[in-house]
Amino acid sequence: MTTTASRVSVAAPVDAVWDLLADFAAISRWAGNVSQSSLLTAGPPGPGTVRRVQVGRAALRETITAWEPGRTLAYDIAGLPAIVTTASNTWTLAPDGAATSVTLTGRVETRGGPLVARLVARQLGKAGDDLTASLAAHLRSQP
């Protein structure tokens, strides 16, 4: 398994950051690389909730696996190329004075050996950096 981590400090309280992440269907409103998003399950978000996201030409399904309000949101990602056997993201929030420390940890397992794993991890890391930057930019733009 290959792991990447993207970190950003956001000038917003944990509650504001959590509210944005917890609106699980609305990632396309703030994530620059997501053109569409919607829930595929009914009810309040939590473990088992599934959303569909459109990233370029790929339609992905993300299923929540961990939900700790104000602290952690984790989800498995399905619909990636067949070379990827498993993929997941974990958002972790921690108060940092008046700001929030945000970490997005990506995990991926692939077929094809260590070279393929490194290439996929590089793409996963870039996607994580893009997501954390989009999150920070969106929160900066809020009154």
DOLUMRO-133360 format. One record per residue (C-alpha): x, y, z; residue number from 1; chain. Coordinates in pm, whole numbers, plus 50000, padded with zeros to 5 digits. Last residue first. Example, Ala and Ser with C-alpha at 12.3 -4.5 7.8 and 13.67 -1.06 7.14 Angstrom:
<sites>
> 51367:49894:50714:2:A
> 51230:49550:50780:1:A
</sites>
This chain:
<sites>
> 48254:53601:50452:143:A
> 48359:53292:50253:142:A
> 48636:53325:49992:141:A
> 48904:53200:50233:140:A
> 48696:52884:50292:139:A
> 48684:52813:49920:138:A
> 49057:52870:49879:137:A
> 49141:52637:50170:136:A
> 48919:52358:50035:135:A
> 49055:52403:49682:134:A
> 49414:52381:49812:133:A
> 49328:52066:50010:132:A
> 49168:51908:49703:131:A
> 49451:52002:49464:130:A
> 49716:51868:49703:129:A
> 49519:51544:49737:128:A
> 49488:51512:49357:127:A
> 49863:51571:49327:126:A
> 49931:51304:49589:125:A
> 49704:51056:49412:124:A
> 49884:51121:49084:123:A
> 50223:51065:49249:122:A
> 50087:50757:49426:121:A
> 49978:50615:49088:120:A
> 50330:50658:48951:119:A
> 50491:50515:49265:118:A
> 50257:50211:49265:117:A
> 50328:50149:48896:116:A
> 50701:50145:48969:115:A
> 50652:49925:49276:114:A
> 50469:49639:49107:113:A
> 50192:49604:48852:112:A
> 49867:49589:49044:111:A
> 49784:49874:49275:110:A
> 49704:49960:49634:109:A
> 49621:50317:49728:108:A
> 49601:50528:50041:107:A
> 49539:50902:50050:106:A
> 49578:51110:50364:105:A
> 49420:51456:50363:104:A
> 49540:51665:50655:103:A
> 49372:51988:50767:102:A
> 49507:52206:51049:101:A
> 49234:52448:51150:100:A
> 49276:52814:51242:99:A
> 49180:53022:51546:98:A
> 49445:52840:51750:97:A
> 49531:52524:51560:96:A
> 49229:52296:51591:95:A
> 49273:51955:51429:94:A
> 49097:51810:51126:93:A
> 49166:51476:50956:92:A
> 49040:51391:50606:91:A
> 49095:51027:50509:90:A
> 49098:50916:50146:89:A
> 49075:50564:50008:88:A
> 49191:50348:49719:87:A
> 49186:49975:49648:86:A
> 49285:49754:49352:85:A
> 49408:50031:49121:84:A
> 49525:49886:48787:83:A
> 49158:49858:48692:82:A
> 49131:50236:48651:81:A
> 48938:50412:48928:80:A
> 48569:50340:48978:79:A
> 48568:50293:49354:78:A
> 48698:50523:49630:77:A
> 48675:50432:49998:76:A
> 48588:50710:50241:75:A
> 48719:50875:50556:74:A
> 48596:51181:50745:73:A
> 48766:51264:51074:72:A
> 48764:51530:51346:71:A
> 48476:51778:51370:70:A
> 48216:51505:51343:69:A
> 48374:51157:51351:68:A
> 48263:50973:51038:67:A
> 48461:50674:50912:66:A
> 48393:50441:50616:65:A
> 48207:50680:50384:64:A
> 48162:50536:50035:63:A
> 48297:50723:49732:62:A
> 48181:50622:49386:61:A
> 48381:50759:49093:60:A
> 48279:50869:48744:59:A
> 48599:50927:48546:58:A
> 48604:51153:48240:57:A
> 48743:51449:48434:56:A
> 48653:51387:48796:55:A
> 48278:51323:48824:54:A
> 48172:51234:49176:53:A
> 47909:50987:49292:52:A
> 47831:50976:49661:51:A
> 47774:50684:49897:50:A
> 47677:50691:50265:49:A
> 47777:50367:50438:48:A
> 47929:50533:50744:47:A
> 47769:50874:50793:46:A
> 47572:51131:50598:45:A
> 47205:51181:50684:44:A
> 46951:50985:50484:43:A
> 46932:50861:50129:42:A
> 47205:50696:49922:41:A
> 47350:50782:49580:40:A
> 47446:51134:49684:39:A
> 47554:51377:49414:38:A
> 47867:51532:49268:37:A
> 47963:51705:48946:36:A
> 48272:51881:48803:35:A
> 48521:51767:49067:34:A
> 48880:51889:49005:33:A
> 48827:52236:49153:32:A
> 48672:52106:49474:31:A
> 48439:52374:49617:30:A
> 48086:52330:49484:29:A
> 48167:51985:49341:28:A
> 48209:51856:49698:27:A
> 47838:51916:49763:26:A
> 47703:51566:49823:25:A
> 47911:51512:50137:24:A
> 47803:51830:50312:23:A
> 48019:51702:50599:22:A
> 48335:51837:50434:21:A
> 48204:52196:50431:20:A
> 48052:52174:50778:19:A
> 48378:52022:50907:18:A
> 48581:52320:50784:17:A
> 48341:52566:50947:16:A
> 48333:52366:51272:15:A
> 48714:52343:51282:14:A
> 48744:52722:51284:13:A
> 48870:52905:50977:12:A
> 49209:53035:50864:11:A
> 49299:52701:50704:10:A
> 49634:52533:50757:9:A
> 49708:52285:50481:8:A
> 49838:51931:50459:7:A
> 49852:51670:50184:6:A
> 49955:51316:50272:5:A
> 50035:51019:50050:4:A
> 50029:50646:50127:3:A
> 50123:50348:49912:2:A
> 50000:50000:50000:1:A
</sites>
